[in-house]
């Protein structure tokens, strides 16, 4: 990294999974230059998840504030940057039009963005350098390549989410360790058409419960998450611990870390669980697990993305644009209960309990 590079700004507002994917890049930058002044323009909820991350100055932007909020952000940055008034470099890591316009209010000499093949929503107007073009990358690897124009190549992946001790204590108090493995169900993503049917979650959960597994359902405070959890429990023949709406964003990583296996569609909890070292049974048809599945281990994912591409787009997955979302009505019905049970049994075969090993 050039010695002249003293200050750097990241712009990635959302979502929870994506900002989790940015964490390894932050650790790469901090390891290479511990003295680097690093700022991050981020959304409010995402800041709550990452608050306390060492060596990062977070600046919140609320998209509801529109142009007035962008101007206020510009003033805040000018005040923090002092007489010089500009960052040495900006990493513009979000392609949405609002984020592109917002980046124009971040004063920086170097403005690093995506390559031309990925750029959209006027992205090219707001950058003067681009990251390398590489085909078929996982989102984490794509975001990690933003260090390369700065002269740094990532040599390891570290998340190290900032989870306080009191969050771990809260999670530990939710159930006692009694030797039973725990299947955690996080049934809702931020895109409703990625979600699996509640009765199918219930069937998988009953299969696990019949084998002695503890079932825990988690989720946020939205009406959809409450209704989905109620529908799952109503369709189950075994009991489940319902923690929906009871945790905070700081407690969520600690809660996910206590699970042996998480079942979820493509969602923020999928990537947070992966960052905490928990294996994930991902349910994929609307999105490609090779691009946006759990980064560390996708052996226990259900992959019906190619089936979805053929049914709804008339082409195999290899023939459509990388990263295409297939969020059509009914797409997740391609994921069957038998698919999920087979993935669950793959996990059990690789991770037998002490009782099963005897």
C-alpha positions in Angstrom: 0.0 0.0 0.0 1.5 3.4 -0.9 2.7 5.3 2.1 0.7 8.4 0.9 -2.5 6.5 1.6 -3.5 7.6 5.1 -7.3 7.7 5.0 -9.8 5.4 3.4 -13.6 5.3 3.2 -15.8 2.3 2.6 -19.3 2.8 1.3 -21.5 -0.2 1.8 -24.9 0.6 3.4 -26.6 -2.8 3.4 -27.6 -5.6 3.9 -26.7 -7.6 7.0 -25.2 -10.5 4.9 -23.3 -8.1 2.6 -21.7 -6.1 5.4 -20.7 -9.3 7.1 -18.9 -10.2 3.8 -17.0 -6.9 4.0 -15.5 -7.8 7.4 -12.6 -9.9 5.9 -11.7 -6.9 3.7 -11.6 -4.6 6.8 -9.3 -7.0 8.6 -7.0 -7.3 5.5 -6.7 -3.5 5.4 -6.1 -3.1 9.1 -3.5 -5.8 9.1 -1.6 -4.3 6.2 -1.8 -0.7 7.6 -2.6 -0.5 11.3 -2.2 3.3 11.1 -4.7 3.7 8.3 -7.7 6.0 9.2 -10.6 3.8 8.1 -14.2 5.1 7.9 -17.3 3.3 6.8 -20.6 4.8 5.5 -23.2 2.3 6.6 -26.9 1.8 7.2 -28.3 2.1 10.8 -29.3 -1.6 11.3 -26.0 -2.8 9.8 -24.1 -0.4 12.2 -25.9 -2.0 15.1 -24.5 -5.4 14.1 -20.9 -4.2 13.6 -20.8 -1.5 16.3 -17.5 -1.9 18.3 -15.4 -3.1 15.4 -11.9 -2.0 16.3 -10.2 0.7 14.1 -13.3 1.7 12.1 -15.1 5.1 12.3 -18.7 4.4 11.3 -20.9 7.1 9.7 -24.6 6.2 9.5 -26.7 7.2 6.5 -30.5 6.8 6.6 -31.8 6.3 3.1 -35.1 7.9 4.2 -33.3 11.3 4.5 -32.7 11.5 0.8 -30.7 14.4 -0.6 -30.8 16.3 2.6 -29.1 13.4 4.4 -26.5 13.2 1.6 -25.6 16.9 2.1 -25.5 16.4 5.9 -23.1 13.4 5.4 -20.9 15.6 3.2 -20.7 18.2 5.9 -19.9 15.6 8.6 -17.1 14.1 6.5 -15.6 17.5 5.8 -15.6 18.3 9.5 -13.9 15.0 10.4 -11.3 15.2 7.6 -10.0 18.5 8.7 -8.1 21.1 6.5 -7.4 18.6 3.7 -11.1 17.8 3.3 -10.7 14.5 1.2 -10.1 10.9 1.8 -7.1 9.4 0.0 -9.4 6.7 -1.5 -13.1 5.7 -1.5 -14.2 2.1 -2.0 -17.7 2.4 -3.6 -19.0 -1.1 -2.9 -22.7 -0.7 -3.6 -24.3 -0.6 -7.0 -27.7 0.8 -6.2 -28.5 4.2 -7.7 -29.0 5.8 -4.3 -25.6 4.6 -3.2 -23.9 5.8 -6.4 -25.3 9.3 -5.9 -24.4 9.2 -2.2 -20.8 8.3 -3.1 -20.7 11.6 -5.0 -21.0 13.4 -1.6 -17.9 11.6 -0.3 -14.8 13.7 -1.0 -12.0 11.4 -2.2 -9.1 11.5 -4.6 -9.3 7.9 -5.7 -12.7 6.5 -6.3 -12.6 2.7 -6.7 -15.6 0.8 -8.0 -16.7 -2.3 -9.9 -15.6 -3.4 -13.3 -17.6 -2.4 -16.4 -19.3 -5.8 -16.7 -20.9 -5.5 -13.2 -21.4 -1.7 -13.1 -25.0 -0.5 -13.3 -27.2 2.4 -12.1 -24.7 5.0 -13.4 -21.9 3.5 -11.3 -19.2 4.4 -13.8 -19.9 8.1 -13.4 -18.9 8.1 -9.8 -15.6 6.1 -9.9 -12.2 6.6 -11.6 -10.7 3.2 -10.8 -12.1 -0.3 -11.0 -11.4 -3.6 -9.3 -10.3 -6.6 -11.4 -12.9 -8.4 -13.5 -13.1 -12.0 -12.5 -16.0 -14.3 -13.6 -18.2 -16.3 -11.2 -16.9 -15.0 -7.9 -18.6 -15.5 -4.5 -19.8 -12.2 -3.1 -17.2 -12.3 -0.4 -14.3 -12.7 -2.9 -15.7 -10.0 -5.0 -15.8 -7.5 -2.1 -12.4 -8.7 -1.0 -10.9 -7.7 -4.3 -11.4 -4.0 -3.5 -8.1 -4.1 -1.7 -6.2 -5.0 -4.9 -6.1 -1.5 -6.5 -4.5 -0.4 -3.2 -1.7 -2.9 -3.6 -3.0 -5.5 -1.1 -4.1 -9.1 -1.9 -6.0 -10.9 0.8 -4.3 -14.0 2.1 -6.8 -15.2 4.7 -10.5 -14.8 5.5 -11.2 -13.5 9.0 -14.6 -12.3 10.2 -14.2 -11.6 14.0 -17.6 -10.1 14.4 -17.7 -7.8 17.5 -19.9 -9.7 19.8 -19.9 -8.5 23.5 -19.6 -10.9 26.4 -23.1 -10.0 27.6 -24.6 -11.1 24.3 -22.9 -14.5 24.7 -24.2 -14.6 28.2 -27.8 -13.9 27.0 -27.6 -16.6 24.4 -26.2 -19.2 26.9 -29.2 -18.5 29.2 -31.8 -19.5 26.5 -31.3 -23.2 26.9 -29.2 -25.6 28.9 -26.4 -27.7 27.4 -27.8 -31.2 27.9 -25.9 -33.1 25.1 -28.7 -32.7 22.5 -27.7 -31.1 19.2 -29.6 -28.0 18.2 -31.2 -27.3 14.8 -32.0 -23.5 14.6 -34.6 -22.4 12.1 -34.4 -18.8 10.7 -37.2 -19.0 8.2 -37.4 -15.5 6.7 -35.1 -13.5 4.4 -35.6 -9.8 3.5 -37.1 -11.0 0.1 -40.3 -12.9 0.8 -40.1 -15.0 -2.4 -36.9 -16.6 -1.1 -38.7 -18.0 1.8 -39.7 -21.7 2.2 -43.2 -22.8 3.1 -43.8 -23.1 6.9 -45.2 -26.6 6.7 -42.0 -27.7 5.0 -39.8 -26.2 7.8 -42.1 -28.0 10.2 -41.6 -31.4 8.5 -37.8 -31.0 8.5 -37.9 -29.8 12.2 -40.0 -32.8 13.2 -37.6 -35.2 11.4 -34.7 -33.7 13.4 -36.7 -33.6 16.7 -37.6 -37.3 16.3 -33.9 -38.0 16.3 -33.4 -36.2 19.6 -32.5 -32.7 18.3 -33.6 -29.5 20.0 -35.5 -27.2 17.7 -35.1 -23.4 18.1 -36.9 -20.9 15.9 -35.4 -17.4 15.6 -36.2 -14.2 13.7 -36.9 -10.5 13.9 -39.9 -8.5 15.0 -41.8 -8.1 11.7 -45.4 -9.4 11.4 -44.3 -11.8 8.7 -41.6 -13.4 10.9 -44.1 -13.7 13.8 -46.7 -15.3 11.5 -44.2 -17.7 9.9 -42.9 -18.9 13.3 -46.5 -19.4 14.5 -47.3 -21.4 11.4 -44.2 -23.6 11.8 -44.9 -24.4 15.4 -48.6 -25.0 14.5 -47.6 -27.6 11.9 -45.1 -29.4 14.1 -45.8 -32.4 16.2 -42.8 -31.8 18.5 -42.1 -28.8 20.7 -39.8 -26.0 19.6 -38.2 -23.1 21.5 -39.6 -19.9 20.0 -37.1 -16.9 20.3 -38.6 -14.9 17.4 -38.4 -11.2 18.2 -36.5 -11.7 21.5 -32.9 -11.1 20.5 -31.1 -7.9 19.4 -28.7 -7.6 16.5 -25.8 -7.9 18.9 -27.3 -11.0 20.5 -28.1 -12.7 17.1 -24.5 -13.8 16.3 -24.1 -15.2 19.8 -27.4 -17.1 19.4 -26.5 -18.5 16.0 -23.1 -19.6 17.4 -24.9 -21.9 19.8 -26.6 -23.9 17.1 -25.1 -27.0 15.6 -26.9 -26.4 12.3 -28.9 -23.5 11.0 -31.6 -24.0 8.3 -32.5 -20.8 6.4 -33.0 -19.4 2.9 -30.5 -16.9 1.5 -30.5 -14.4 4.3 -28.5 -12.2 6.7 -28.6 -14.9 9.4 -27.1 -17.4 6.9 -23.9 -15.3 6.6 -23.7 -14.2 10.2 -24.0 -17.9 11.3 -21.2 -18.8 8.8 -19.1 -16.0 10.2 -19.6 -17.4 13.7 -18.5 -20.9 12.7 -22.0 -22.5 12.5 -22.8 -24.9 9.6 -25.7 -23.9 7.4 -28.4 -25.9 5.6 -29.1 -23.2 3.0 -32.3 -23.4 0.9 -31.5 -22.2 -2.6 -33.7 -21.9 -5.6 -34.1 -18.1 -6.0 -30.4 -17.5 -5.7 -27.2 -19.3 -6.6 -25.4 -20.8 -3.5 -22.1 -20.7 -5.3 -22.4 -16.9 -5.5 -24.2 -16.1 -2.3 -24.4 -19.2 -0.2 -22.5 -19.7 3.1 -18.9 -19.0 2.2 -17.0 -21.5 4.3 -19.0 -24.7 3.7 -21.8 -25.3 1.2 -21.9 -29.1 1.6 -25.2 -29.0 3.4 -27.1 -26.6 1.1 -30.0 -27.6 -1.1 -29.3 -26.3 -4.6 -32.3 -26.0 -7.0 -31.1 -22.9 -8.7 -30.5 -24.6 -12.1 -34.0 -26.1 -11.9 -35.4 -22.6 -11.3 -33.4 -21.1 -14.2 -34.7 -23.8 -16.6 -38.3 -23.5 -15.4 -38.7 -19.7 -15.1 -36.1 -18.4 -17.5 -35.9 -21.2 -20.0 -32.2 -21.6 -19.8 -29.7 -23.6 -17.6 -28.0 -21.6 -14.8 -24.7 -21.6 -16.7 -26.4 -19.7 -19.6 -27.8 -16.8 -17.5 -26.0 -13.8 -16.1 -24.0 -14.5 -12.9 -25.8 -13.3 -9.9 -29.3 -13.3 -11.5 -32.0 -13.6 -8.9 -35.0 -15.8 -9.8 -37.5 -14.5 -7.2 -40.6 -15.7 -9.1 -43.8 -16.7 -7.3 -43.4 -20.4 -6.3 -39.7 -20.7 -7.0 -38.9 -22.0 -3.5 -41.4 -24.9 -4.0 -38.7 -26.5 -6.1 -36.9 -27.2 -2.8 -38.7 -30.3 -1.4 -38.8 -31.6 2.2 -36.9 -34.6 0.9 -34.1 -32.3 -0.4 -33.8 -30.7 3.0 -33.9 -34.0 4.9 -31.1 -35.4 2.7 -29.0 -32.3 3.4 -29.7 -32.7 7.1 -28.6 -36.3 7.0 -25.4 -35.3 5.2 -24.6 -33.1 8.1 -25.5 -35.9 10.6 -23.2 -38.3 8.8 -20.3 -35.9 9.0 -21.1 -34.8 12.6 -22.4 -37.8 14.6 -23.4 -37.1 18.1 -21.6 -39.0 20.9 -24.7 -41.3 21.2 -24.6 -42.1 17.5 -20.8 -42.8 17.6 -21.2 -45.6 20.2 
